[in-house]
Amino acid sequence: MTNGDVAPVLVTGSTGRVGRMVVDELLGAGVPVRALARSSAEARLPPPVEVVAGDFEAPASLDAALRGVGSVFFVWTLPFTAAAAVVDRLARHRARVVFLSAPHRTPHPFFSQPNPMARLHADLERLMADAGLTTTVLRPGMLDSNALSWWAPTIRRGDPVRWPYAAAATAPLDDRDLAAVAARALLEESHAGGDYVLTGPDQLSQEDQVRIIGSAIGRNVRFEDITPEEFRRETADTWPAPVVDMLLGAWGATLGRPAYLTSTVLEVLGTPARTFREWATDHASAFA
């Protein structure tokens, strides 16, 4: 089968951290990829990708991107106000949607803390269900790559990592595994209707993760456990308060409990999820 025989896959959020990896996974599978971007000139995607200008805040502009696609990787980063019109556009084109959501329905205190992001994703899922869209919902937990924005600058300076809830246990997921599962769901109709909670394979405390990064770069990285109040003060100028509240609530709720683990990556891909140690080794240069 040639590319001309295959309907293109539309990737929204194609220049973001996960969306860009989804693009690469699809290209590696030999599938024609169409990317939605506000400005096609600024997308900077490889030449095989068809970049189409469109904006969720102007839903009619999505028609050109949606025309003739087989499936859509759907990432939402805006307030809810524009969502109904965008979902209506998806439904008109009868696209099969793989939605990057959150594990807000997962029965574990780390994931079930009420917060604005969870409510937004839940509302979007209801909209898509009411519109009759065929969806696959992906619910990743913590991502390995959070460590890049959280800890890499501090570790590169040689400073200790000052962070709250040292013992809070999660099962961080490699972004590459998330992208691979997304690509599989976009290409295989057998995943239509699926609802997948995705985690990494290991339960690790936050202090464990910092220790593993130190091992990957051959340096002892100290972890200083600070109070939630100290964390709020130290992030006040750089982090949105709702994000801080969401994280502190989740970390605090999981203290003393094992992390929530799933085998979804293995079940979908047929290969085990990558460990945090593998991720840290592959990204050691970002921390050195």
Summary of the structure (lengths in Angstrom):
residues: 288
radius of gyration: 19.6
end to end distance: 44.9
largest distance: 58.4
contacts: 896
relative contact order: 0.13
helix: 45%
strand: 16%
